[in-house]
């Protein structure tokens, strides 16, 4: 896509995303247009649309903000089209959504010809080109995939590691061909028709074994049920793999990985897969949490590091001591392992330098990713070298 068109779209997005009310209005305009023209489509969406509206805007913003990385965005949208097969979405649905997107953007602009926020032919062409790109890539992705839209899996283990975190292991009916670093949609029997994304914490294997690290989100529906209500024998439904966190072996840059809480899962899967290779770049893996006890999988990562000299694991906690209610013993780092550092993860990592010569991956909560990206950019890390999954 032409750089001038990308710039025009990004400026337009800044106007549309000026505040929360504007983002909500934009999403409402989109869905109102879609459902008024195609009433039967309403049944494909949840009853409450607030969360759906936020996800829609987040996805559109993510693609526009990263359009300069055209190849990466095409891969992301192709995967998303494959993933939406679980809802029965076909090309005609995408085409209707493209029309609704153009209408929603147009409705947000004034009619004057001298206002900075006026609708212009150039802006109309830019959004039309963007909508065509979205529709074509999503539909082509869905139609090109001959693999199952969903897989079934049985829970074989449920471990409550912390009061708000569980490790769930499954065996799927067939192996799922995901790449280490990707994430999948999950539907559990306790919350039918509610899909949530989680990253497998181990690489794919021919036995269909999966491991998820799930932290209970306050006010959430699915994660509390997984942590507190999952039973061995439960049947889960798992959708097409998504995401693009991966090490690029075609360049000579070493790797910086930064994970917080259960966000270490896609990074953990990658270093485990890398440990099976004979030649790897150097990897600095920062593992963070609020308290030292939140570094729940540090021992596993230390063991991987001890047998793989290319991997350096750096533990970080915001607080120096565990909360009073945690009664477990403190972890002692094995000889030669990096001692635990204290402070906000973004600030701690940025203190080591610009990391401008690294491939960078960040995984954690949306707020953690945003603050860490800000800290790295302020320290001189180029934005185009930083990878993270869509926020929200």
C-alpha positions in Angstrom: 0.0 0.0 0.0 1.3 3.5 -0.9 3.0 5.3 2.0 0.9 8.4 1.3 -2.3 6.3 1.6 -1.0 4.7 4.9 -0.3 8.1 6.3 -3.7 9.4 5.4 -5.3 6.4 7.1 -3.3 6.7 10.2 -4.1 10.4 10.5 -7.8 9.6 10.0 -7.5 6.9 12.7 -6.1 9.5 15.1 -9.2 11.6 14.5 -11.6 8.6 15.0 -9.7 7.4 18.1 -9.6 10.8 19.7 -11.4 9.5 22.8 -13.3 6.5 24.1 -16.6 8.0 23.1 -15.4 8.5 19.5 -14.2 4.9 19.3 -17.6 3.6 20.7 -19.5 5.8 18.2 -17.5 4.5 15.3 -18.1 0.8 16.3 -21.8 1.6 16.8 -22.1 3.2 13.4 -20.5 0.1 11.8 -22.7 -2.5 13.5 -25.9 -0.4 13.0 -25.2 -0.2 9.3 -24.3 -3.9 9.0 -27.4 -5.1 10.9 -29.9 -2.6 9.3 -28.8 -3.8 5.8 -28.5 -7.5 6.8 -30.7 -8.2 9.8 -30.0 -12.0 9.8 -26.3 -11.3 10.5 -27.3 -10.2 14.1 -27.6 -13.8 15.2 -23.9 -14.3 14.5 -22.9 -11.9 17.3 -23.2 -12.0 21.1 -26.3 -10.4 22.8 -24.1 -7.7 24.5 -22.1 -5.7 21.9 -20.0 -3.5 24.1 -17.0 -5.8 24.2 -17.5 -6.8 20.5 -17.4 -3.1 19.5 -14.1 -2.5 21.4 -12.6 -5.6 19.8 -13.7 -4.4 16.3 -12.1 -1.0 16.7 -8.9 -2.6 18.2 -8.5 -4.9 15.3 -9.0 -2.1 12.7 -6.6 0.2 14.6 -4.0 -2.6 14.9 -3.9 -3.2 11.1 -3.8 0.5 10.2 -1.0 1.2 12.7 1.1 -1.6 11.2 0.2 -1.3 7.5 3.8 -0.4 6.7 4.6 -4.0 7.6 2.4 -5.2 4.8 3.6 -8.8 4.7 3.0 -9.2 8.4 -0.5 -7.7 8.3 -1.5 -9.9 5.3 -0.4 -12.9 7.3 -2.4 -11.7 10.4 -5.5 -11.1 8.3 -5.2 -14.4 6.5 -5.0 -16.2 9.9 -8.0 -14.1 11.2 -10.1 -15.2 8.1 -9.2 -18.8 8.8 -10.2 -18.4 12.5 -13.6 -16.8 11.7 -14.6 -20.0 9.9 -15.8 -21.3 13.3 -18.6 -18.7 13.2 -19.7 -19.7 9.6 -18.4 -16.4 8.1 -18.1 -16.4 4.3 -17.0 -14.0 1.6 -20.4 -12.3 1.3 -20.3 -11.5 5.0 -16.9 -9.8 4.6 -18.1 -7.8 1.6 -21.1 -6.5 3.6 -18.7 -5.6 6.5 -16.5 -3.7 4.1 -19.4 -1.6 2.9 -20.4 -0.9 6.5 -16.9 0.1 7.4 -16.8 2.7 4.6 -20.2 4.1 5.8 -19.1 4.2 9.4 -16.0 6.2 8.7 -17.8 8.6 6.4 -20.5 9.2 9.0 -17.8 10.4 11.6 -16.7 13.3 9.4 -18.1 16.8 8.9 -19.3 18.1 5.6 -17.4 21.4 5.5 -14.6 21.7 2.9 -12.2 23.8 5.0 -12.3 21.8 8.3 -9.3 19.6 9.1 -11.7 16.8 9.9 -13.7 17.1 6.6 -14.3 14.2 4.3 -12.4 14.4 1.1 -12.2 12.3 -2.1 -8.6 11.3 -1.2 -9.8 10.1 2.2 -12.6 8.2 0.6 -10.2 6.5 -1.8 -7.9 5.6 1.0 -10.6 4.0 3.2 -12.0 2.2 0.1 -8.6 0.7 -0.7 -8.2 -0.3 2.9 -11.6 -1.9 3.1 -10.9 -3.9 -0.1 -7.6 -5.0 1.3 -9.4 -6.2 4.5 -12.2 -8.0 2.7 -10.0 -9.7 0.1 -7.4 -10.9 2.5 -9.8 -12.2 5.1 -12.0 -14.0 2.6 -9.0 -15.4 0.7 -7.6 -16.7 3.9 -10.8 -18.5 4.9 -11.2 -20.0 1.5 -7.6 -21.2 1.2 -7.7 -23.3 4.4 -8.7 -27.0 4.1 -7.9 -27.9 7.7 -10.7 -28.2 10.4 -12.3 -25.0 11.6 -12.1 -26.3 15.2 -10.5 -29.1 17.2 -11.8 -31.0 20.2 -9.6 -31.6 23.3 -10.0 -33.3 26.7 -8.6 -31.8 29.9 -6.2 -34.3 31.5 -4.7 -32.1 34.2 -5.7 -28.9 36.1 -3.1 -27.5 38.6 -3.9 -24.4 40.7 -0.4 -22.9 40.8 -1.5 -19.6 42.5 -4.8 -18.5 43.9 -5.5 -16.7 40.6 -3.6 -18.9 38.1 -3.9 -22.4 36.8 -2.1 -24.6 34.4 -4.4 -26.7 32.3 -3.2 -29.6 30.1 -5.2 -31.2 27.3 -5.0 -33.9 24.8 -6.6 -33.0 21.5 -8.4 -35.5 19.2 -5.9 -34.6 16.5 -2.6 -32.6 16.7 -3.1 -28.9 16.1 -0.6 -27.4 13.7 0.2 -24.2 15.6 3.6 -22.5 15.7 5.3 -21.8 19.0 4.4 -18.2 19.8 0.9 -18.4 18.3 -2.5 -18.3 20.2 -5.8 -20.1 19.7 -9.4 -19.5 20.5 -10.8 -21.6 23.3 -14.4 -22.4 24.3 -15.1 -24.3 27.6 -18.2 -26.2 28.6 -18.8 -23.9 31.6 -19.1 -20.9 29.3 -20.6 -22.1 25.9 -20.4 -19.7 23.0 -17.8 -17.5 24.8 -14.5 -17.7 23.0 -11.2 -16.4 24.6 -7.7 -16.5 23.2 -4.8 -18.2 25.0 -1.3 -19.1 23.9 -0.1 -22.7 24.2 2.9 -22.8 26.6 4.6 -25.7 24.8 5.5 -26.4 21.2 3.1 -28.5 19.1 3.8 -32.2 19.1 2.4 -35.3 17.3 0.5 -36.5 20.4 -1.9 -33.5 20.5 -0.7 -32.4 23.9 -1.4 -28.8 24.9 -0.7 -26.7 27.9 -2.3 -23.4 28.8 -1.3 -21.0 31.6 -4.5 -19.1 32.6 -4.7 -16.1 35.0 -8.1 -15.1 36.4 -9.1 -11.7 35.1 -11.1 -9.7 37.5 -14.7 -9.3 36.2 -14.0 -11.7 33.4 -16.3 -14.6 32.5 -14.1 -17.3 31.0 -10.8 -17.1 32.8 -12.3 -17.4 36.3 -14.2 -20.4 35.2 -11.0 -22.0 33.8 -9.1 -21.3 37.0 -11.8 -22.3 39.5 -14.2 -24.7 37.8 -12.3 -26.8 35.2 -12.4 -30.5 35.8 -10.4 -33.4 34.4 -12.4 -34.9 31.6 -13.9 -31.5 30.4 -14.2 -31.2 26.6 -12.8 -28.0 25.2 -13.2 -26.6 21.6 -10.1 -25.0 20.1 -10.0 -22.9 17.0 -7.4 -22.1 14.2 -4.0 -20.8 15.4 -3.3 -17.1 15.1 -0.5 -14.6 15.9 2.9 -13.8 14.6 5.4 -13.9 17.5 8.3 -15.7 16.0 12.1 -15.5 15.7 13.3 -14.5 12.3 16.3 -16.7 11.5 16.9 -14.9 8.2 18.6 -11.9 9.8 21.6 -11.9 12.2 19.9 -10.0 15.1 19.8 -11.6 18.6 16.5 -11.7 20.4 14.9 -9.8 23.4 11.8 -11.4 24.9 9.8 -9.7 27.6 6.9 -11.5 29.3 4.7 -10.7 32.2 2.5 -13.1 34.2 0.9 -15.8 32.1 2.1 -13.7 29.1 5.3 -15.8 29.3 3.4 -18.7 27.6 4.2 -17.9 23.9 7.8 -17.0 24.8 8.2 -20.2 26.8 6.9 -22.2 23.9 9.4 -20.6 21.6 12.5 -21.1 23.8 11.5 -24.7 24.3 11.2 -25.2 20.6 14.6 -23.4 20.1 16.2 -25.8 22.6 15.6 -28.6 20.0 17.7 -26.7 17.4 21.4 -26.8 17.0 21.9 -23.2 16.1 20.1 -20.2 17.7 20.7 -16.5 18.2 21.3 -15.2 21.7 18.1 -14.7 23.6 17.6 -12.5 26.6 14.2 -13.4 28.3 12.9 -11.0 30.9 10.2 -12.7 33.1 8.2 -10.3 35.2 5.4 -10.2 37.8 4.1 -7.9 40.5 5.5 -10.1 43.3 8.3 -12.6 43.3 5.8 -15.4 43.7 4.2 -14.3 40.4 7.3 -15.7 38.6 5.6 -19.1 38.9 7.4 -20.9 36.1 10.9 -19.5 36.7 12.4 -22.9 37.7 11.4 -24.4 34.4 13.0 -21.5 32.5 16.2 -21.8 34.6 16.4 -25.5 33.7 16.1 -24.6 30.0 18.8 -21.9 30.3 21.2 -24.2 32.2 21.4 -26.6 29.2 21.2 -23.9 26.5 23.9 -21.2 26.8 22.3 -19.0 24.2 19.4 -18.3 26.7 19.7 -15.8 29.5 16.7 -15.5 31.9 16.3 -12.3 33.9 13.6 -12.4 36.6 11.9 -9.1 37.5 9.3 -8.2 40.1 7.7 -4.8 40.8 7.7 -5.5 44.6 10.8 -6.8 46.4 8.8 -9.0 48.8 5.9 -11.4 48.5 2.5 -10.4 49.9 1.9 -11.5 53.5 -0.6 -14.1 52.5 1.8 -16.0 50.3 3.4 -18.8 52.4 5.6 -20.6 49.8 9.4 -20.5 50.2 11.4 -18.0 48.2 13.1 -19.3 45.0 16.9 -19.4 45.0 18.6 -18.9 41.7 20.9 -21.7 40.6 24.6 -20.9 40.3 25.3 -18.7 37.3 21.7 -17.5 36.9 20.8 -13.8 36.8 19.5 -12.5 40.2 16.1 -11.0 40.4 15.7 -7.3 39.6 13.0 -5.0 41.1 11.0 -2.3 39.3 8.5 -1.8 36.5 9.4 -4.2 33.7 9.6 -1.6 31.0 11.9 0.7 33.0 14.1 -2.2 34.1 14.6 -3.5 30.5 15.3 0.0 29.2 18.0 0.5 31.7 20.1 -2.0 29.9 20.4 0.1 26.8 18.5 0.7 23.5 18.3 -2.9 22.4 18.3 -1.4 18.9 20.2 -4.4 17.5 17.6 -7.0 18.7 14.4 -8.6 17.5 12.0 -7.8 20.3 8.9 -9.6 21.4 6.6 -8.4 24.2 3.8 -10.5 25.7 1.5 -9.6 28.7 -1.5 -7.5 29.5 -2.4 -4.6 27.2 -1.2 -2.0 29.8 2.1 -3.8 30.3 2.7 -4.0 26.5 1.9 -0.3 26.0 4.2 0.9 28.8 7.0 -1.5 27.8 6.9 -0.4 24.1 6.9 3.3 25.3 10.0 2.7 27.5 11.9 0.8 24.7 11.1 3.4 22.1 12.2 6.2 24.4 15.4 4.3 24.9 16.1 4.1 21.1 14.5 0.8 20.1 13.0 1.1 16.6 9.3 0.4 16.5 9.5 -1.9 13.5 11.7 -4.3 15.5 9.1 -4.7 18.2 6.6 -7.6 17.9 3.4 -8.0 20.0 0.0 -9.5 19.5 -3.0 -7.2 19.0 -4.0 -5.5 22.3 -7.4 -6.2 23.8 
